[in-house]
Amino acid sequence: MRRQLNTLYVTTEGAWLKKDGANIVMEVEGNERARLPAHMLESLVCIGRVLVSPPLLGYCAEQGISVCFLSMNGRFLARVEGPVSGNVLLRREQYRRSDDPAGCAAIVRNLLLGKVHNQRAVVSRAVRDHGDSMDESARLALARARERLRRIAERLLIETELNALRGLEGEAAQAYFGVFNHLIRAGKPALRFNGRSRRPPKDAVNALLSFLYTLLTHDCRSALEAAGLDPAVGFLHRDRPGRPSLALDLVEEFRPLLADRLALSLLNRRQLDERDFVTLDNGAVLLKEDSRKTVLTAYQERKREELWHAFFEEKAPLGLFPALQAQLLARHLRGDLDAYPPFLWK
């Protein structure tokens, strides 16, 4: 199993990144603030007004280190990478399967089985850990959501039509996010969740979720490219210019554990509160700069946690799981596996 490399997140406004030998150096107002060997990295993520020198961009491209630029609120702006090394035969099979309704539906079914299973696991874990402190209405709502997600998973097993599978995914999201507020134990009104909102997020919880989803999408896109797949051509998400549809497909299995549960931990452990967010004139809610650093640190720590991978039958860092799932998808498309085995959190 390959070694997990790091992602360097730069959030300091006005930072200047440059190359010095085989090192990445960060300067702020002419003073060196950090230095890191490039061989330890697989990607560099710049958030906000961060400048990168052309020699460093070229060096990262040569070394296979992707450079991603995000806005202050985590919105994707651009990505710089070296020559694409994907297997052309693998990608041609990916394109054929994407255009084949039956083959596409088979992959989508298993992706969604992983997502719904993991959503149900998040709800079940919350009930197990904090059910005694919940009121009766919350316990009943969570029990109904768990049962509804279980029934949706059963329907996914027998459904063969692609649009029907997408409809079940929407039904699962409604059931899951319909009780998400019960999972937040911070009782402050500013941290209530009243449903998903995006572009822009309208409350603190949605701002946190959207930021984590952006980080996760970047990791999944890198994993797919490393496996030789085209992150732009997906199965669940329809093709759209500029959208990494396959990366968004892969994200679905990991949202509950790597994003949703991490967001709940940060809020419930009081690592974030209403003071960590700012509301703009247009109603958009964003994380403050220091708060983004808190989230990035927690995200990196979560990725270092080891978890048992049922298919490979060994433990691996959680941050390596997108790469493992991308490999399994590539093996399925090549014909080495009869089906794509989804990631199931236990």
C-alpha positions, 0 to 999 in steps of 0.5 A: 500500500502506498505511503500517504503524503501531506497536503500543505494549506496556506491561509496567510493573506499576502503570503509569497511562496517560492522555490529554494532548492527542493524546498517550498518557502513561505515569505510574508512581508519579506520575512521567511515564515515557513520552509518545507521539503517538497518531497513530503507533499502531494498537493498545495492548497492556497486559500485567499490572497496567496501568491506563488512564484512561476519557478515553484509552479513549474517545479510542482508540476514536474514533481507531480504536486498539484496546486489548487487555489480557493477563494476566502470562503473555500470556493474552487478557483483554479488548479495547476498540474503537470502532464496528465499521466492517465491510462488512455485505454482506462479512460476510454473505458470510463467514457464508454461506461459513462455513456452506457445506462446499464453500466453507469447504473451499476456503478452509481448503485454501489456509490450510493449504497456506500453513501447511504450506509455511511449516512445511517452510520453517522446517525446511529453513532450519534444515537449511541453516544448521545441518545440518553441526553436527547429529548424524546422527539429527537430520539424518535426523529432519528429512529425514523431517519435511520429506518428510512435510510435502511429502506432506501438502501434496500431499494437501491439494491434492486433498482436498475434505472439511473434516474430512479437511483438519483431520485433515491439519493435525493430522498436519502439526503432529505431524510439525513439532513432533515435530522442533522440539527438533532446531531448538533448538541451546541444549543446556540441559535446561530449554530442551528441547521435548517437545511442545506444551502450553498452558493452562498451558504446561509448559516454557520453549519452550511459554511463549515460543511461547504468548506469541508466538502471543497477540501474533500473534493480536492483530495478525491480529484487528486486520487482519481488522477493518480489512478489514471481516471478522468475526474471530469467524467462521472456516473452519478453527477452529469457532465458539465463544463468545468465540473469534476463530476467523477470527483464529486461521485467519489466524494459522496461515500466520504461526506458522512465521515470525513466532512459531516462527522468532523463538522459535528465534532468541531461544533459539539466539542466547542472548537468552533462557535458563532464567533468563528463565522462572519456574515456578509451584506449579501447574507453569505456566512463564511469562516474567519481566517483563524477558524479556517486554520482550526478546521484545516488542522482538524481535517488533517488530523482526521485523515491521519486516523487509521481505519480498517479497509474491508476489501484490502483487509488491512488498516490504512490512514483515512486520508488514503481511502479516496486513493484506495477507492479510486484504485478499486474503481479503476480495477472494476473498469479494467475488468479485474473486479465484477463490481465496484466495492463501496466504502462502508464505514463501521 
